Amino acid sequence: MAGTVPVLDLRRLESDADALVAEAGNAYREFGFCGFRNHGIPEAVTDAAYAAIHRFFALPTPTKLKYRSVDGGQRGYTPFGTERARDNPVPDLKEFWHTGREMTAENPWPDVMRPNVWPAEVPDFRDSVYALYEALDALGRRILGVIARSLGLQDDAFDAAVRRGNSILRAIHYPPVEDGDTPAVRAARHEDINLITLLVGSSEAGLEILARDGSWVPVTSIPGTIVANVGDMMKRLSNHVLPSTPHRVVNPPGEAAARARYSIPFFMHPDPDYVLETLPRCITPDNPNRYPEPLSAHEFLLERLRENAMM
């Protein structure tokens, strides 16, 4: 990973928690991004999920379209030419699949958190992908605990909000770039909507974050490292103490353009009814409340999906 974004050993929570929390807090205030190694997710779980999504995206387009999402992209398949970044008229060069939470108990939000769909053509897809979903969900709660402590809160401050949260695992396929003159990019500049995003290493380089000086900084995947970044919901809750940093996935130069790129981000959301209300500890005379009117997480999500042409 580029030298600007720190990579921290999450095992230090057991022996050096205060220092780890301070270092992570500094990373999030400065970059909005932080990497974590020794996070506890077995490599075999990640590898199995990637193998399953490779097999799905290799299916013929008519087969994939059987699973096309009909609910704003919240479950199933979204084809090429659909999603675009806010304020960008050109769709991104990607197709993707969304997996949400399996609601085993009574679902208070059946119209929002709908059942998952699973591709019958890839028999192990459900088991492999949902195993990674559950692992990332657990890891995300640990990282939210670190962030909470860095803000002066109890480490379980966000637990109730995310325990049945509307979190999404997105499996992305960026195809080879065949037209070097295309105005489209793999993912145009954007910020994430949710609380935090966990990114499981991609197969190719291309992720860049916008530094404070206006330059774009590559974030290179290191095997065994998971990068977690702040999303707009956390930025709002923290009254901009934690930035939701713009980032993008650029088209690769040279021979790399002929290779596909696969990536799995996990978008950690609270439950739909969670109220996004500025944390009192983040309101000061020098940083007055920027969001005096609270709104629900679902209202915020719908607002952003409309901006991204997904609704």
C-alpha positions in Angstrom: 0.0 0.0 0.0 1.2 3.5 -0.7 3.2 4.9 2.1 0.6 7.5 3.0 -2.1 5.2 4.2 -1.1 3.4 7.4 -1.5 -0.4 7.8 -2.0 -1.4 11.5 -1.9 -4.8 13.2 -5.4 -5.5 14.5 -4.0 -8.0 17.0 -2.8 -5.0 19.0 -6.3 -4.6 20.3 -5.4 -7.4 22.7 -2.2 -5.9 24.1 -1.8 -2.2 22.9 -5.4 -1.0 22.3 -5.0 2.6 23.3 -2.1 3.2 21.0 -3.8 1.3 18.2 -7.0 3.4 18.6 -4.9 6.6 18.6 -3.1 5.6 15.4 -6.2 4.5 13.6 -8.0 7.7 14.7 -5.1 9.8 13.3 -5.3 7.8 10.0 -9.0 8.3 9.6 -8.8 12.1 10.4 -6.0 12.5 7.9 -6.9 10.1 5.1 -10.3 8.7 5.8 -8.6 5.3 5.1 -6.7 2.8 7.2 -5.4 -0.7 6.4 -5.5 -3.6 8.9 -3.6 -6.9 8.9 -4.0 -9.9 11.1 -7.7 -9.2 11.0 -8.7 -12.8 11.5 -10.4 -13.6 8.2 -8.8 -16.8 6.8 -7.4 -16.5 3.3 -9.3 -19.6 2.3 -12.6 -17.8 3.0 -11.6 -14.9 0.7 -10.2 -17.1 -2.0 -13.4 -19.2 -2.1 -15.6 -16.1 -2.5 -13.4 -14.7 -5.3 -13.4 -18.1 -7.1 -17.2 -18.1 -7.0 -17.6 -14.6 -8.3 -15.2 -15.3 -11.1 -17.4 -18.2 -12.2 -20.5 -16.1 -12.0 -19.2 -13.2 -14.1 -17.9 -15.7 -16.7 -21.5 -16.8 -17.4 -23.2 -15.6 -20.6 -24.9 -12.2 -20.3 -28.4 -13.6 -20.8 -27.8 -16.0 -17.9 -26.6 -13.2 -15.6 -29.5 -11.0 -16.6 -31.9 -13.6 -15.1 -30.7 -12.3 -11.7 -30.9 -8.6 -12.6 -31.8 -6.4 -9.6 -35.2 -4.8 -9.6 -34.9 -2.9 -6.3 -32.3 -0.2 -7.0 -29.4 -2.7 -7.1 -29.8 -3.9 -3.5 -29.8 -7.6 -4.3 -28.5 -9.6 -7.3 -27.0 -8.6 -10.5 -26.4 -5.1 -12.0 -25.1 -5.1 -15.6 -22.7 -2.8 -17.4 -23.8 0.7 -18.2 -26.0 1.1 -15.2 -24.3 2.8 -12.3 -22.6 6.2 -12.5 -20.9 8.4 -9.9 -22.8 11.5 -8.6 -22.3 14.4 -11.0 -20.8 12.1 -13.7 -23.0 11.6 -16.8 -20.9 8.6 -18.0 -21.6 5.1 -16.4 -18.7 3.3 -14.9 -17.0 0.3 -16.6 -18.3 -2.4 -14.3 -20.9 -5.0 -13.6 -21.6 -6.2 -10.0 -23.5 -8.5 -7.7 -25.0 -7.5 -4.4 -25.5 -9.8 -1.4 -27.3 -8.5 1.7 -28.0 -9.8 5.2 -29.9 -13.0 5.5 -32.7 -12.2 8.0 -33.2 -15.3 10.1 -35.6 -13.8 12.5 -38.7 -11.7 11.8 -37.7 -8.9 9.4 -38.9 -5.5 10.5 -38.0 -4.0 7.0 -39.3 -6.5 4.4 -39.6 -3.8 1.7 -36.1 -2.6 2.2 -34.0 -5.7 3.2 -35.3 -8.2 0.7 -34.3 -11.8 0.4 -31.1 -12.6 -1.4 -31.1 -14.2 -4.8 -28.5 -16.8 -5.7 -27.2 -18.0 -9.1 -28.1 -21.7 -9.6 -25.4 -22.0 -12.2 -22.7 -21.5 -9.5 -23.6 -24.1 -6.8 -21.2 -23.0 -4.2 -21.8 -19.2 -4.7 -24.2 -18.9 -1.8 -22.0 -20.7 0.8 -18.8 -19.1 -0.3 -20.0 -15.5 -0.7 -22.1 -15.5 2.4 -19.3 -16.9 4.5 -17.2 -13.9 3.5 -20.2 -11.6 4.2 -20.4 -12.9 7.8 -16.7 -12.6 8.3 -16.6 -9.0 7.1 -19.7 -8.1 9.1 -17.9 -9.3 12.3 -14.7 -7.5 11.4 -16.6 -4.3 10.5 -18.0 -4.3 14.1 -14.5 -4.5 15.5 -13.3 -1.7 13.3 -16.3 0.4 14.2 -15.3 -0.2 17.8 -11.9 1.3 17.1 -13.4 4.3 15.4 -15.9 4.8 18.3 -13.1 4.8 20.8 -11.1 7.3 18.7 -14.1 9.6 18.9 -14.3 9.3 22.7 -17.2 6.9 22.7 -17.7 3.4 24.1 -16.4 0.7 21.8 -19.9 -0.7 21.4 -21.5 2.7 20.5 -22.5 1.5 17.0 -23.2 -2.2 17.8 -27.0 -1.9 18.1 -27.2 0.1 14.8 -25.3 -2.4 12.7 -26.3 -5.8 14.3 -29.2 -6.1 11.8 -27.9 -3.4 9.5 -28.6 -3.2 5.8 -24.9 -4.0 4.9 -24.1 -5.0 1.4 -21.3 -7.2 -0.1 -20.6 -6.0 -3.6 -18.7 -8.3 -6.0 -17.4 -6.3 -8.9 -16.0 -7.2 -12.3 -14.2 -4.5 -14.3 -13.6 -5.9 -17.8 -10.5 -5.3 -19.9 -10.4 -1.8 -21.3 -10.5 -2.3 -25.0 -11.0 1.4 -26.1 -8.1 3.5 -24.8 -10.0 6.7 -25.8 -13.2 5.9 -23.9 -14.4 8.7 -21.6 -15.6 6.0 -19.1 -13.5 4.8 -16.2 -13.8 1.7 -14.0 -15.1 3.8 -11.2 -15.3 7.6 -11.4 -14.5 9.8 -8.4 -17.0 9.1 -5.6 -17.5 8.8 -1.9 -19.2 5.8 -0.3 -22.7 6.2 1.1 -22.4 4.0 4.2 -20.8 4.1 7.7 -17.5 2.3 6.7 -16.4 0.2 3.7 -14.1 -2.8 4.0 -12.2 -3.6 0.9 -10.9 -7.1 0.4 -7.8 -6.9 -1.9 -8.5 -6.6 -5.6 -6.8 -8.6 -8.4 -5.3 -5.5 -10.0 -4.1 -2.0 -9.1 -6.2 1.0 -9.8 -7.7 2.3 -6.6 -6.7 5.9 -5.9 -7.6 8.3 -3.1 -7.7 12.1 -3.2 -5.1 13.7 -0.9 -5.5 17.0 0.8 -3.2 18.7 -1.7 -5.4 17.6 -4.6 -3.2 14.8 -5.9 -4.4 11.3 -6.5 -2.5 8.7 -4.4 -2.5 5.0 -5.4 -3.7 2.5 -2.7 -2.0 -0.8 -3.6 -3.3 -4.0 -2.2 -1.0 -6.0 0.1 -1.9 -9.7 0.5 -3.6 -10.3 3.8 -4.6 -6.6 4.4 -8.1 -5.2 4.4 -8.6 -1.5 3.9 -11.4 0.2 5.7 -12.6 3.7 4.8 -15.0 6.2 6.2 -18.3 6.7 4.3 -20.7 9.6 4.1 -22.9 8.4 7.0 -19.9 8.3 9.4 -18.8 11.7 8.0 -22.2 13.1 8.8 -22.4 11.5 12.3 -18.9 12.8 13.2 -19.7 16.3 11.9 -16.8 16.0 9.4 -14.3 15.1 12.1 -13.8 12.0 10.0 -13.7 12.7 6.2 -15.3 10.6 3.6 -12.4 10.7 1.2 -13.1 10.8 -2.6 -11.7 7.8 -4.4 -11.8 6.2 -7.8 -10.6 3.2 -9.8 -8.7 4.3 -12.9 -8.2 2.6 -16.2 -4.8 0.9 -16.2 -2.1 1.8 -18.7 -0.3 -0.5 -21.1 -0.6 -4.2 -20.9 -2.6 -4.1 -17.7 -5.5 -2.6 -19.7 -6.0 -6.1 -21.2 -6.6 -7.7 -17.8 -9.9 -7.8 -15.9 -10.1 -6.5 -12.4 -12.2 -8.1 -9.6 -12.9 -6.5 -6.2 -15.1 -7.1 -3.2 -16.0 -4.1 -1.1 -18.3 -4.6 2.0 -20.5 -1.6 2.6 -21.4 -1.5 6.3 -24.8 0.2 6.8 -26.9 0.6 10.0 -30.4 -0.6 10.1 -32.9 1.4 7.9 -34.5 3.1 10.9 -31.2 4.3 12.5 -31.3 8.1 12.8 -28.3 9.9 11.5 -27.9 12.6 14.2 -24.7 14.4 14.8 -22.7 12.9 17.7 -22.7 15.5 20.6 -19.0 14.9 21.2 -18.2 16.0 17.6 -20.0 19.4 18.1 -17.7 22.2 19.4 -17.6 26.0 19.1 -15.1 25.7 16.3 -17.1 22.9 14.6 -20.8 23.7 15.1 -23.4 21.2 14.1 -23.5 21.0 10.3 -26.6 18.7 10.3 -29.2 20.1 12.7 -32.0 18.2 10.9 -31.5 14.4 11.4 -32.8 11.8 9.0 -33.0 8.1 8.8 -30.3 5.9 7.3 -32.8 4.7 4.7 -33.8 8.2 3.7 -30.1 9.1 3.2 -29.5 5.9 1.2 -32.4 6.6 -1.2 -31.3 10.1 -1.7 -27.8 9.0 -2.8 -29.1 6.1 -4.9 -31.2 8.6 -6.9 -28.1 10.7 -7.4 -26.2 7.6 -8.7 -29.0 6.8 -11.2 -29.8 3.5 -9.3 -33.4 4.5 -8.5 
